[in-house]
Amino acid sequence: MNGNRGGEDRKETTLQRRRLLQATAGIGTATLGLSTRASAVEPGPGPVEELVDCFSFWDTAPETYPQLDLTVSAPTTRNVPDSPAEVMIYAHGWNSEGANGRDQAITFEHALREDGYEYPVVNAQWESNSLDLAEAGRRADVCGRRLAEWLRGYRDRNPDVTVRLAGLSLGARVPLSALETLDGDGTVSSVSLFGAAVDVTWLLALFEHSRRIRR
C-alpha cells in the first residue's frame, strides 16, 4: 500500500514538474523578453495556466541556498556566485519569506535543470509577509528598487554576466519595479513572470523598457 502511494506521489511530482517546464522552457525567450544584444528577444507568452496545480508543492531547499536579501535597505547576499556567465534571480510569491521562498526557488531551479538550463538560480527574498495585499505590493516595489541598485553594483563587478529575472504572483512586482528603476540601462536581459499579480500599466512599462534598450 505504501509502495503504491510512493509511486503515485512520484508520478504526480513528475507531472507537476512537466507543467512547470512547459512554462519555463526556452528561458532565453522568457514570458516577457528583453535583449541587450543586436538581435532582439521577442515577447513570447508561455502556458502559465499550466502552473496552477504546481503551486501547492515545493521541493525542500537547504538553508544555505543562494539568496539575495532585499528585506534590508542595503541588500545582503549568501552564496551568490561571483563572475558567473549567467545568473537567474527569482522573486518568490506573496507571504513566502524564509523557507517557503527558498523552496519555491529550488523547485524552479530543478525544473530549469531538467530543461537543460545550467546557470545558478538565486532566491530574492523580499518583504512579502503581510495580510494586507496593498501593503505587500508597496513592499515589493521598494524591494524592486533595492534590487535595481544591487544589480548595478553586481554588473559593475561582473560586466560580462547575463542577468535574468523571474517573479511569481505578487513577487512579479519586484523585477518590474527593478526595471522601472533601471530605466532602460540594459542591466537585465530577460524577465519571466508567472501568474503575475500586476495590472496592465506595469506590462506596458516593461515593453517600453524593452523598446528603449533595443535601440
C-alpha positions in Angstrom: 0.0 0.0 0.0 2.7 2.5 1.0 4.8 1.5 -2.0 1.8 2.3 -4.3 1.3 5.6 -2.6 5.0 6.4 -3.1 4.8 5.6 -6.8 1.7 7.8 -7.2 3.5 10.7 -5.4 6.5 10.4 -7.8 4.2 10.3 -10.8 2.3 13.4 -9.6 5.6 15.3 -8.9 6.8 14.4 -12.4 3.6 15.7 -13.9 3.8 18.9 -11.9 7.4 19.4 -12.9 6.5 18.8 -16.6 3.9 21.6 -16.3 6.5 23.9 -14.8 8.9 23.0 -17.5 6.3 23.9 -20.2 6.2 27.4 -18.7 9.9 27.8 -18.3 11.1 26.1 -21.5 13.4 28.3 -23.5 14.3 30.7 -20.8 16.1 32.9 -23.3 12.7 33.8 -24.7 11.1 34.4 -21.4 7.4 35.2 -20.8 8.4 38.8 -21.4 11.8 39.1 -23.1 14.3 41.9 -23.1 17.5 41.9 -25.1 20.7 43.9 -24.8 22.2 42.2 -27.9 21.8 43.2 -31.6 19.1 40.5 -32.1 16.1 41.3 -30.0 14.3 38.6 -28.0 10.7 39.0 -28.7 7.9 38.6 -26.1 6.6 35.0 -26.0 3.8 34.1 -23.7 4.1 30.7 -22.0 1.2 28.5 -20.8 1.1 30.0 -17.3 -2.3 28.3 -16.7 -0.4 25.0 -16.6 1.2 26.2 -13.4 -2.0 26.2 -11.4 -1.5 22.7 -10.0 2.2 23.3 -9.2 1.9 25.9 -6.6 0.8 23.6 -3.8 4.1 21.7 -3.8 7.7 22.7 -3.4 11.0 20.8 -3.1 13.0 21.5 0.0 15.9 23.8 -0.2 18.8 23.9 2.3 19.3 26.9 4.5 22.5 27.7 2.6 20.6 28.1 -0.7 21.9 31.2 -2.7 20.0 34.2 -1.5 19.8 38.0 -2.1 18.1 39.5 0.9 16.1 42.6 -0.2 14.3 43.0 3.1 17.0 45.4 4.3 17.9 48.8 2.9 21.4 47.6 1.9 20.8 44.1 0.5 22.9 41.3 1.7 23.9 38.1 -0.1 24.5 34.5 0.8 26.4 32.1 -1.6 25.6 34.3 -4.6 28.3 33.3 -7.2 31.0 35.7 -8.3 31.7 36.0 -12.0 29.1 33.6 -13.4 28.4 33.7 -17.2 24.7 34.0 -16.3 22.5 34.1 -13.3 18.8 33.8 -12.7 17.3 35.8 -9.8 13.8 34.6 -8.7 11.4 36.6 -6.6 9.0 34.4 -4.6 5.3 34.8 -4.2 3.2 36.6 -1.5 3.6 35.5 2.1 6.6 33.4 1.3 9.5 34.8 3.2 12.1 32.4 4.6 12.0 28.7 3.9 9.0 28.8 1.6 10.6 31.3 -0.7 13.8 29.2 -0.8 11.7 26.1 -1.6 10.0 27.9 -4.4 13.4 28.9 -5.9 14.9 25.5 -5.7 11.8 24.0 -7.3 12.1 26.5 -10.1 15.8 25.6 -10.4 15.1 21.9 -10.6 12.6 22.4 -13.4 15.1 24.6 -15.3 17.8 21.9 -14.8 15.5 19.3 -16.3 15.1 21.6 -19.3 18.9 22.0 -19.7 19.4 25.3 -18.0 22.8 25.1 -16.2 23.3 28.5 -14.6 22.9 29.4 -10.9 19.5 30.5 -9.5 19.3 32.9 -6.6 16.3 33.4 -4.3 15.5 37.1 -4.0 13.9 37.4 -0.6 11.5 40.3 -0.3 9.1 41.6 2.4 6.1 39.5 1.4 4.6 38.5 4.7 1.6 40.8 5.1 -2.1 40.0 5.1 -2.6 43.4 3.6 -2.2 42.8 -0.2 -1.8 46.5 -1.0 0.9 46.9 1.7 2.7 43.8 0.4 2.6 45.3 -3.1 4.2 48.5 -1.9 6.9 46.5 -0.1 7.5 44.6 -3.4 8.0 47.9 -5.2 10.5 49.1 -2.6 12.4 45.8 -2.7 12.5 46.0 -6.5 14.2 49.4 -6.3 16.7 47.8 -3.9 17.2 45.0 -6.4 18.0 47.6 -9.2 20.7 49.3 -7.1 22.2 45.9 -6.2 22.2 44.8 -9.8 24.1 47.9 -10.9 26.8 47.1 -8.4 26.8 43.4 -9.4 27.2 44.3 -13.1 30.0 46.7 -12.3 31.8 43.8 -10.6 30.8 41.3 -13.3 30.5 43.3 -16.5 30.0 40.2 -18.7 27.3 38.5 -16.7 23.9 37.9 -18.3 21.2 38.7 -15.7 17.7 37.2 -15.9 14.9 37.9 -13.5 11.8 35.9 -12.7 8.8 36.5 -10.4 5.8 34.6 -9.1 2.4 36.1 -8.3 2.9 39.3 -6.3 6.7 38.7 -6.5 6.5 39.7 -10.2 6.3 43.3 -8.9 9.9 43.0 -7.7 11.6 42.6 -11.1 9.2 45.0 -12.7 10.0 47.7 -10.1 13.7 47.0 -10.7 13.2 47.5 -14.4 11.4 50.8 -13.8 14.3 52.0 -11.6 17.0 50.8 -14.1 15.2 52.9 -16.8 16.5 51.1 -19.8 20.2 50.9 -18.9 20.4 47.3 -20.2 21.4 45.6 -17.0 18.7 42.9 -17.3 18.5 40.5 -20.3 15.1 38.9 -19.7 12.2 38.7 -17.4 9.8 35.7 -16.7 6.6 36.3 -14.9 4.3 33.5 -13.6 0.8 34.3 -12.5 1.8 38.0 -12.2 -0.3 40.0 -9.8 0.1 43.2 -11.7 -2.1 45.4 -13.8 -1.5 46.3 -17.4 0.3 49.5 -16.7 3.2 47.5 -15.4 3.4 45.4 -18.5 3.2 48.5 -20.8 6.1 49.9 -18.8 8.1 46.7 -19.3 7.5 46.8 -23.1 8.6 50.4 -23.1 11.8 49.4 -21.2 12.4 46.7 -23.8 11.9 49.1 -26.7 14.4 51.6 -25.3 17.2 49.1 -24.7 16.8 47.6 -28.2 17.7 50.9 -29.8 
